[in-house]
């Protein structure tokens, strides 16, 4: 590089140049002899005064940089892709030692929460720190499923994709298009699904109109199966069978040869919401317990309570004018013949058969229970004797019958039995010293579970039983109201009644034989409730990929056994034990990442050279790069182009020659 450093400064040099130009122009105009000699002399003199210097730089070579991006997204966890990717990276790092002047920088592309695999976004910061003159090439180790491939590369270096498979793969995806999160119990919730075949069979499946078997289950119970056309949405009605959460799963038939079945299934939680529960409470006579029943049932906004206290029998005559009669005949035909199936629960409080209900209506209640209804009976002294309900058609569904000595009157503290300590209805009361009652009815149990006892003879006090399709609860004392008096009598009346009622209405968490599975913070938590006195045994766990493992359960409370294990694999986890099954689902943190799991070079086809790692060894690193040979300037020095003294003497000689030529 040539630079100029004037000896007299630029203003003086410009002035001298102008003066010399005038002299030369005057000589040319007058055609004076020696003008060319003067031109050469003035030119050499002005060039000397301009101070031309040759700028010489000293440099050092800079290393070329190869950037390697290692895809660590969720789809890279499929099969042996992770191991294949790390082996390829180790191979590249080993080759760097044989290529002098080359540096290797590695950037990891971590799993994203959404949006698929943003590989180029993850590389942007690393590329910004590498001077373009040093970037020799970019190598990406990936399965090819990248969501942010640009139309044109933001750099000029070559890009090579090392694909972690042997060739183009296939994959089937079942996609949850839409699903209801909540549904009304007894109604249907909507579910929309769509099947996609990705990879090598994409177009063939669409052209042939392929039909794929599809199955839908709720809490493990199949509710629908049919054929779904690939690429077309299918709608399914899911019945909301009970209140609370239910895991709905859908699965498509596995595509032969597909890379993974993990996205062949979907799951979501459907929360059942109950309509107003219709509860019929019938008191045989005014009593202290009525207040406890009403407090319980009225405190629940989901309960629609119908309460009658029978003060007149259907055929009883009243000797008074109709306008003066405040009491109305009990509507037995309406309630027990026409509308009985509308009620979710019937409660008989201190009720007997002394003409209050005709026998056929008691038979209707028994039939209501056997067909799936719920009945709760609280008895007092009316339970013994000839008018006892045990001697009617209703006795066929009662789990306990009167026994001698009948009514037992003596202070006692209700006691939770061994089974009661393991039953979820009464387990919260186990070990508590409960306030005393004064009276109970001696009875012999025929069926069900005795959860509480009382008296010196440990007479059954609370019995719960299943009768055909329905459920029956019996409280063999009319003293529960004492626990609502407060002070020293204060006891868990409302909590106990609430749990009994919810068991009768089949709340899943109150089932004595119950298995629950829930995934929280990446862990599968299993809870097993049982009335058995011993450990029920290990739980069998079916992972989303079909792998089967067992997990030992440990006791955490009487009748309650638990276990936990990590659950990172997305999809549906099935837990089985003792004939019970429970389901839990790991939501996809990045659903787009799992839409297509087939390794493919298509996304990078237009911007990168492709190499299939499973089909050929990692190619020579040098062949993936374009060496740059960049240098860095370390210093400079100036070398004069015109030696001062010789140039000055020559300029003077040229000017003298011009003067001599003019005189001659």
C-alpha positions in Angstrom: 0.0 0.0 0.0 1.3 3.5 -1.0 0.7 6.5 1.3 1.8 10.1 1.0 3.4 12.2 3.8 4.1 15.8 2.4 7.4 17.2 3.6 6.1 20.8 3.6 2.4 20.1 4.3 -0.4 19.8 1.9 -1.2 23.6 1.5 2.4 24.4 0.5 2.6 21.4 -1.8 -0.7 22.4 -3.5 0.6 26.0 -3.9 3.8 24.8 -5.5 1.9 22.4 -7.8 -0.3 25.3 -8.9 2.7 27.6 -9.6 4.5 24.8 -11.5 1.4 24.2 -13.5 1.2 27.9 -14.5 4.9 28.0 -15.6 4.4 24.8 -17.7 1.2 26.1 -19.3 3.0 29.4 -20.2 5.8 27.5 -21.7 3.4 25.4 -23.7 1.5 28.5 -24.9 4.6 30.3 -26.0 6.1 27.1 -27.4 9.2 27.7 -25.4 12.0 25.2 -25.8 12.9 23.0 -22.8 9.3 22.8 -21.5 9.3 19.0 -21.4 12.5 19.0 -19.3 10.9 21.5 -16.9 7.8 19.2 -16.7 10.0 16.2 -15.7 11.9 18.3 -13.3 8.9 19.9 -11.6 7.1 16.5 -11.5 10.1 14.8 -9.8 10.5 17.7 -7.4 6.8 17.7 -6.4 6.8 13.9 -6.1 9.7 14.2 -3.7 8.0 16.9 -1.7 4.8 14.7 -1.5 6.7 12.1 0.5 5.5 8.8 -1.1 5.9 5.9 1.3 5.3 2.2 0.8 3.3 0.8 3.8 4.4 -2.7 4.7 2.3 -4.8 7.1 3.3 -7.8 9.3 0.6 -10.4 9.8 -0.1 -13.7 11.5 -2.5 -16.5 10.3 -5.8 -17.0 12.0 -7.4 -20.4 12.5 -10.4 -21.4 10.5 -13.4 -22.2 12.6 -15.8 -25.1 12.1 -19.2 -24.8 14.0 -20.9 -28.1 15.0 -24.5 -27.9 16.3 -25.6 -31.0 18.2 -29.4 -31.4 18.2 -30.6 -32.5 21.7 -34.3 -32.0 21.2 -37.0 -34.4 22.3 -37.2 -36.3 19.0 -33.4 -37.0 19.2 -34.2 -39.2 22.3 -35.9 -41.7 20.0 -34.1 -45.0 19.6 -30.3 -44.7 19.4 -30.2 -41.3 17.9 -28.6 -39.7 20.9 -25.8 -42.3 21.0 -25.3 -42.0 17.2 -25.1 -38.2 17.5 -22.5 -38.3 20.3 -20.4 -40.8 18.4 -20.4 -38.6 15.3 -19.3 -35.6 17.4 -16.5 -37.6 18.9 -15.3 -38.6 15.5 -15.3 -35.0 14.3 -13.4 -33.9 17.4 -10.8 -36.6 16.7 -10.2 -35.3 13.2 -9.5 -31.8 14.3 -6.1 -32.8 15.6 -5.1 -33.8 12.1 -6.1 -30.5 10.5 -3.7 -27.7 11.6 -5.1 -24.3 11.7 -8.6 -25.5 12.4 -10.7 -24.8 15.6 -13.9 -26.7 16.4 -16.8 -25.0 18.3 -19.7 -27.1 19.5 -23.1 -25.7 20.4 -25.9 -27.8 21.9 -29.5 -27.3 20.7 -31.5 -28.0 23.9 -35.1 -29.2 24.0 -37.6 -26.4 23.6 -40.9 -25.9 25.4 -42.7 -25.1 22.1 -42.2 -24.6 18.4 -40.4 -27.7 17.5 -36.6 -27.7 17.0 -35.2 -24.2 16.5 -31.7 -25.2 15.4 -30.8 -22.1 13.5 -32.0 -19.9 16.3 -29.8 -21.8 18.7 -26.8 -21.4 16.4 -27.3 -17.6 15.9 -25.4 -16.5 19.0 -22.5 -18.8 18.2 -22.4 -17.6 14.6 -22.4 -13.9 15.7 -19.2 -14.6 17.7 -17.3 -16.1 14.7 -15.9 -13.6 12.1 -17.2 -14.5 8.7 -13.6 -14.6 7.3 -12.8 -17.4 9.7 -16.0 -19.5 9.3 -14.9 -22.6 7.3 -18.1 -24.6 7.6 -21.1 -25.5 9.7 -22.0 -29.1 10.6 -25.4 -30.0 12.2 -25.9 -33.4 13.8 -29.7 -33.9 13.8 -32.6 -36.1 12.8 -33.5 -33.5 10.2 -36.8 -32.4 11.9 -36.1 -28.7 12.1 -38.7 -26.1 12.3 -36.8 -22.9 11.5 -34.9 -23.7 8.3 -34.3 -20.4 6.4 -34.9 -19.9 2.7 -31.3 -18.8 2.4 -28.3 -19.4 4.7 -27.2 -16.4 6.8 -23.5 -17.3 6.1 -21.5 -18.2 3.0 -19.7 -21.2 4.5 -20.9 -24.7 3.5 -23.5 -26.5 5.6 -23.4 -30.3 6.2 -26.2 -32.3 7.9 -25.2 -35.5 9.6 -28.6 -37.4 9.9 -28.9 -39.9 12.7 -30.5 -42.7 10.8 -29.8 -45.1 7.9 -32.3 -43.5 5.5 -35.6 -41.8 5.3 -37.9 -43.2 8.0 -41.7 -43.5 8.5 -43.9 -42.5 11.4 -47.6 -42.6 12.2 -49.0 -39.7 14.3 -52.4 -39.6 16.0 -53.1 -35.9 16.6 -55.6 -34.5 19.2 -57.4 -31.8 17.2 -59.9 -30.8 19.8 -61.1 -32.2 23.1 -63.5 -31.0 25.9 -61.8 -30.5 29.2 -65.1 -30.5 31.1 -68.4 -32.4 30.6 -71.7 -32.9 32.4 -72.1 -36.3 34.0 -74.5 -38.4 32.0 -73.8 -36.5 28.8 -71.3 -36.8 26.0 -68.1 -34.8 25.5 -66.7 -34.2 22.0 -63.4 -35.5 20.8 -61.8 -34.9 17.4 -58.8 -36.9 16.2 -56.7 -37.1 13.0 -54.2 -39.7 11.8 -51.2 -38.8 9.8 -48.6 -41.0 8.1 -45.2 -39.2 7.8 -42.1 -40.1 5.9 -41.7 -42.5 3.0 -45.4 -43.4 2.9 -46.8 -39.9 3.0 -48.1 -39.6 -0.5 -48.9 -43.3 -1.0 -51.2 -43.3 2.1 -53.0 -40.2 1.0 -53.5 -41.5 -2.6 -54.7 -44.9 -1.5 -57.2 -43.6 1.1 -55.7 -45.8 3.8 -58.0 -46.7 6.7 -56.3 -47.0 10.2 -58.0 -48.9 13.1 -58.6 -46.4 15.9 -59.6 -47.1 19.6 -60.8 -44.8 22.3 -61.0 -45.7 26.0 -62.0 -43.9 29.2 -60.1 -45.0 32.3 -59.2 -48.1 30.5 -62.7 -49.0 29.5 -63.2 -49.1 25.7 -65.9 -46.7 24.5 -65.3 -46.5 20.7 -63.4 -48.2 18.0 -63.5 -47.8 14.2 -61.6 -47.0 11.1 -60.1 -43.6 10.5 -59.0 -42.3 7.0 -55.5 -41.0 7.0 -55.5 -37.2 6.9 -59.2 -36.8 7.7 -60.6 -35.7 11.0 -62.7 -38.2 13.0 -65.3 -37.1 15.7 -66.0 -39.3 18.7 -68.5 -38.9 21.5 -67.0 -39.6 25.0 -69.6 -40.4 27.7 -69.0 -38.5 31.0 -69.6 -41.4 33.4 -68.7 -40.0 36.8 -67.7 -36.8 38.5 -64.1 -35.8 38.8 -61.2 -36.5 36.5 -61.1 -39.4 34.0 -58.2 -40.2 31.6 -59.4 -40.5 28.1 -56.9 -42.3 25.8 -57.0 -42.8 22.0 -54.6 -45.0 20.0 -54.0 -45.8 16.4 -52.8 -49.1 15.0 -49.0 -49.1 14.8 -47.5 -48.5 11.3 -45.2 -51.4 10.4 -41.6 -50.3 10.4 -42.3 -46.9 11.9 -39.6 -45.3 14.0 -41.6 -45.1 17.3 -45.2 -45.7 18.5 -44.9 -42.9 21.1 -47.1 -40.5 19.1 -49.5 -43.2 18.0 -51.6 -42.4 21.1 -52.9 -39.3 22.8 -54.5 -38.7 26.2 -56.3 -36.0 28.0 -58.1 -35.5 31.3 -61.9 -35.1 31.1 -63.3 -33.6 34.3 -66.9 -34.7 35.0 -69.2 -32.1 36.5 -72.3 -33.3 38.2 -75.7 -31.7 37.7 -77.8 -31.0 40.7 -78.0 -34.2 42.8 -81.6 -35.0 43.6 -81.7 -36.3 47.2 -85.0 -37.5 48.8 -84.9 -37.3 52.6 -87.9 -38.9 54.4 -88.2 -38.6 58.2 -90.6 -41.1 59.8 -91.2 -38.6 62.6 -89.7 -35.3 63.8 -86.4 -35.9 65.5 -83.1 -34.4 66.5 -81.2 -35.9 63.5 -83.1 -33.9 60.9 -81.0 -30.8 61.6 -77.7 -32.8 60.9 -79.2 -34.1 57.6 -80.2 -30.7 56.5 -76.9 -29.1 57.4 -75.0 -31.7 55.4 -77.2 -31.6 52.4 -77.9 -27.9 52.3 -74.2 -27.1 52.6 -73.5 -28.7 49.2 -74.6 -26.3 46.4 -74.7 -29.3 44.0 -77.5 -31.0 46.0 -81.2 -30.4 45.4 -82.9 -31.6 48.6 -86.5 -32.8 48.8 -87.3 -33.4 52.5 -90.6 -34.8 54.0 -91.5 -35.5 57.5 -94.5 -37.9 57.5 -97.1 -36.7 60.0 -100.1 -38.2 58.2 -100.5 -41.6 56.7 -102.0 -41.8 53.2 -105.4 -43.0 54.4 -105.6 -41.1 57.7 -108.7 -39.0 58.1 -108.6 -35.6 59.7 -111.7 -34.4 61.5 -111.4 -30.7 60.5 -112.5 -28.4 57.7 -110.2 -28.7 54.7 -109.2 -25.0 54.9 -108.1 -25.5 58.5 -105.8 -28.4 57.7 -102.2 -27.4 57.4 -101.0 -30.9 56.8 -101.2 -32.5 53.3 -101.3 -36.2 52.5 -97.8 -37.6 51.7 -97.4 -37.9 47.8 -96.4 -41.5 47.9 -97.5 -42.4 44.3 -95.7 -39.4 42.8 -92.4 -40.1 44.7 -92.2 -43.9 44.9 -93.9 -44.9 41.7 -93.4 -42.2 39.1 -90.4 -40.2 40.1 -88.3 -42.6 42.1 -85.7 -43.1 39.4 -85.1 -39.4 39.3 -83.4 -39.4 42.7 -79.7 -40.0 43.1 -80.0 -40.8 46.8 -82.9 -41.8 49.1 -82.4 -41.3 52.8 -84.8 -43.0 55.3 -84.5 -41.4 58.7 -86.0 -43.4 61.6 -88.6 -44.8 59.3 -90.9 -47.8 59.9 -93.6 -49.6 58.1 -96.5 -48.6 60.4 -98.8 -47.6 57.5 -96.5 -44.9 56.4 -95.8 -46.5 53.0 -97.7 -49.3 51.3 -95.7 -52.5 50.8 -95.5 -52.0 47.0 -93.7 -48.7 47.4 -91.2 -50.3 49.7 -90.7 -52.9 47.1 -90.1 -50.1 44.6 -87.3 -48.7 46.8 -85.7 -52.1 47.0 -85.9 -52.5 43.2 -84.5 -48.9 42.8 -81.4 -50.0 44.9 -80.9 -53.2 42.9 -81.0 -51.3 39.7 -78.2 -49.0 40.7 -79.7 -46.5 43.2 -78.3 -45.4 46.5 -80.1 -45.8 49.9 -79.0 -44.5 53.3 -81.0 -45.7 56.4 -80.7 -44.4 59.9 -82.6 -46.4 62.4 -83.7 -46.0 66.0 -85.9 -48.0 68.4 -88.4 -48.4 65.5 -86.0 -50.9 63.9 -87.0 -53.6 66.4 -90.4 -55.1 66.5 -93.1 -56.0 64.0 -93.0 -52.7 62.2 -89.3 -52.8 61.4 -88.2 -52.2 57.8 -86.4 -55.5 58.1 -89.7 -57.3 57.8 -90.7 -55.6 54.6 -89.7 -55.9 51.0 -87.0 -53.4 51.8 -85.3 -55.9 54.1 -84.0 -57.7 51.0 -81.4 -55.0 50.4 -80.6 -54.1 54.0 -77.1 -55.3 55.1 -78.2 -55.8 58.8 -81.2 -57.2 60.6 -82.4 -56.6 64.2 -81.0 -58.9 66.9 -81.6 -59.3 70.6 -81.6 -57.5 72.9 -82.9 -54.8 70.4 -82.3 -51.2 71.6 -79.2 -50.9 73.8 -79.2 -47.9 76.1 -75.9 -47.2 77.7 -73.1 -44.5 77.1 -70.5 -45.7 74.6 -67.9 -44.2 72.3 -68.2 -45.2 68.6 -65.1 -47.2 67.6 -63.6 -47.5 64.1 -63.0 -51.2 63.2 -59.9 -52.6 61.6 -61.6 -52.6 58.2 -62.9 -49.1 59.0 -59.4 -47.9 59.6 -58.6 -49.0 56.0 -61.8 -47.8 54.4 -61.5 -44.3 53.0 -64.9 -43.3 54.4 -63.9 -43.8 58.1 -60.1 -43.9 57.9 -59.8 -40.2 59.0 -61.5 -41.2 62.3 -59.3 -44.1 63.0 -57.5 -43.8 66.4 -59.7 -40.9 67.5 -61.5 -40.9 70.8 -65.0 -40.0 69.7 -67.6 -38.3 71.9 -70.1 -40.7 73.5 -73.6 -41.7 72.3 -76.3 -43.0 74.4 -78.2 -45.6 72.3 -77.8 -48.1 69.4 -79.7 -50.9 67.8 -78.4 -54.4 68.2 -78.1 -56.0 64.8 -76.7 -59.0 62.8 -74.9 -58.1 59.6 -75.7 -60.1 56.5 -73.4 -58.4 54.0 -71.1 -55.4 53.5 -68.4 -54.0 55.7 -68.8 -53.0 59.3 -66.8 -49.8 59.6 -67.8 -48.7 63.1 -69.0 -50.5 66.2 -70.4 -49.5 69.6 -71.4 -50.7 73.0 -69.9 -53.4 75.2 -70.7 -56.1 72.7 -69.2 -54.2 69.8 -72.5 -54.1 67.9 -72.3 -52.9 64.3 -72.9 -49.2 64.1 -72.1 -48.2 60.5 -72.4 -50.7 57.7 -71.8 -50.1 54.0 -72.8 -52.6 51.4 -73.2 -53.1 47.7 -76.5 -54.7 46.7 -76.7 -56.0 43.1 -76.0 -52.7 41.1 -76.8 -50.3 43.9 -75.4 -49.3 47.3 -76.8 -49.2 50.9 -75.5 -47.5 54.0 -76.9 -48.2 57.5 -76.4 -46.2 60.6 -77.7 -48.3 63.5 -78.2 -45.5 66.0 -80.2 -42.3 66.1 -77.6 -40.5 68.2 -75.5 -38.9 65.4 -77.1 -35.5 66.1 -75.2 -35.4 69.5 -72.0 -34.6 67.6 -73.5 -31.4 66.3 -74.4 -30.0 69.8 -70.9 -28.6 70.4 -68.8 -28.4 73.6 -67.9 -31.8 74.9 -70.3 -33.5 72.5 -68.7 -32.0 69.4 -67.8 -34.7 66.9 -67.2 -35.2 63.2 -70.9 -35.6 62.3 -70.9 -33.6 59.0 -67.5 -35.0 57.7 -68.7 -38.6 58.4 -72.1 -38.1 56.8 -70.6 -36.3 53.8 -68.1 -39.1 53.2 -70.9 -41.8 53.5 -73.1 -39.9 51.1 -70.2 -39.5 48.6 -69.4 -43.2 48.8 -73.0 -44.0 48.1 -72.8 -41.7 45.1 -69.7 -43.6 43.9 -67.0 -40.9 44.3 -63.9 -42.7 42.9 -61.5 -41.5 45.7 -63.8 -43.2 48.4 -63.8 -46.6 46.8 -62.3 -49.2 49.2 -60.5 -50.9 46.4 -59.0 -48.1 44.4 -56.0 -47.5 42.3 -54.9 -44.0 41.2 -52.0 -42.8 39.1 -50.9 -39.2 38.7 -47.9 -37.6 37.0 -46.6 -34.5 38.8 -43.2 -32.8 38.3 -41.9 -35.6 36.1 -42.8 -38.4 38.6 -45.5 -41.1 38.3 -47.2 -41.3 41.7 -49.2 -44.4 42.5 -51.8 -44.8 45.3 -53.5 -48.1 46.1 -56.3 -48.3 48.6 -57.5 -51.7 49.8 -59.4 -53.3 52.6 -56.9 -56.1 52.8 -54.7 -56.3 55.8 -51.5 -57.1 53.8 -49.6 -55.5 51.1 -51.4 -56.1 47.8 -48.2 -56.7 45.9 -46.2 -54.8 43.2 -47.8 -52.6 40.6 -47.3 -53.3 36.9 -46.5 -50.2 34.8 -46.9 -50.1 31.1 -44.8 -47.3 29.6 -45.9 -45.3 26.6 -43.5 -47.3 24.4 -45.0 -50.6 25.5 -42.2 -51.5 28.0 -43.5 -53.3 31.1 -41.9 -52.7 34.5 -43.0 -53.5 38.1 -42.8 -51.3 41.1 -43.1 -52.3 44.8 -45.7 -50.5 46.9 -45.0 -49.4 50.4 -47.6 -48.8 53.1 -48.1 -45.1 54.0 -51.3 -45.5 56.1 -53.7 -48.3 57.0 -55.0 -49.7 53.7 -53.0 -47.2 51.7 -49.9 -48.1 49.7 -47.9 -45.8 47.5 -45.0 -45.7 45.1 -43.3 -43.3 42.8 -40.9 -43.4 39.9 -39.6 -40.9 37.2 -42.0 -40.5 34.2 -40.4 -38.4 31.5 -41.6 -40.3 28.4 -44.5 -38.5 26.9 -47.7 -40.4 26.3 -50.0 -42.7 28.3 -48.8 -44.6 31.4 -50.9 -47.6 32.5 -50.7 -48.9 36.1 -52.3 -52.3 37.0 -52.6 -54.1 40.3 -55.1 -56.6 41.7 -57.4 -56.4 38.7 -57.6 -52.6 38.9 -56.1 -50.2 36.3 -55.3 -46.5 36.4 -54.0 -44.2 33.7 -51.9 -41.1 33.7 -50.7 -39.0 30.8 -47.4 -37.1 30.3 -48.3 -34.0 28.3 -46.0 -33.2 25.4 -44.0 -30.2 26.5 -43.4 -29.4 22.8 -46.2 -31.0 20.9 -44.9 -29.9 17.5 -41.7 -31.8 18.2 -43.6 -35.1 18.3 -45.8 -34.5 15.3 -43.3 -36.2 12.9 -40.6 -38.4 14.4 -39.3 -39.8 11.1 -35.7 -38.8 10.4 -35.7 -37.0 7.1 -33.4 -34.9 5.0 -36.2 -33.1 3.3 -36.3 -30.0 5.6 -32.6 -29.3 5.0 -32.5 -30.5 1.4 -32.1 -27.1 -0.2 -29.5 -25.6 2.1 -27.3 -28.5 3.2 -25.3 -31.5 2.0 -26.8 -34.6 3.7 -25.0 -37.6 5.1 -26.9 -40.6 6.7 -24.8 -41.7 9.7 -26.3 -45.2 9.9 -25.6 -45.9 6.3 -22.0 -44.7 6.0 -19.2 -43.6 8.3 -18.7 -40.0 9.2 -17.1 -38.4 6.2 -13.8 -36.6 6.2 -14.1 -33.3 8.1 -11.9 -31.6 5.6 -14.3 -32.4 2.8 -17.1 -30.5 4.7 -15.1 -27.3 5.0 -13.9 -24.4 2.8 -10.6 -23.2 4.3 -10.4 -19.5 4.6 -6.7 -18.7 5.4 -7.6 -15.5 7.2 -4.8 -13.4 8.7 -4.4 -10.7 11.4 -2.2 -7.5 11.0 0.3 -7.4 13.8 2.3 -4.2 12.7 3.3 -1.8 9.9 6.4 0.2 8.7 6.9 2.9 6.1 9.5 2.6 3.3 10.3 5.9 1.2 9.7 5.3 -2.5 12.1 8.2 -3.6 15.5 8.6 -2.1 15.7 12.2 -1.1 19.2 13.3 -2.3 19.4 11.5 -5.6 15.8 12.6 -6.5 16.6 16.2 -5.6 19.8 16.2 -7.7 18.0 14.6 -10.6 15.2 17.2 -10.4 17.7 20.0 -10.4 19.5 18.5 -13.4 16.2 18.2 -15.3 15.3 21.9 -14.5 18.9 22.9 -15.6 18.5 20.9 -18.8 15.3 22.8 -19.5 16.9 26.2 -18.9 19.9 25.2 -21.1 17.6 24.0 -23.9 15.7 27.2 -23.8 18.9 29.4 -24.2 20.2 27.3 -27.0 
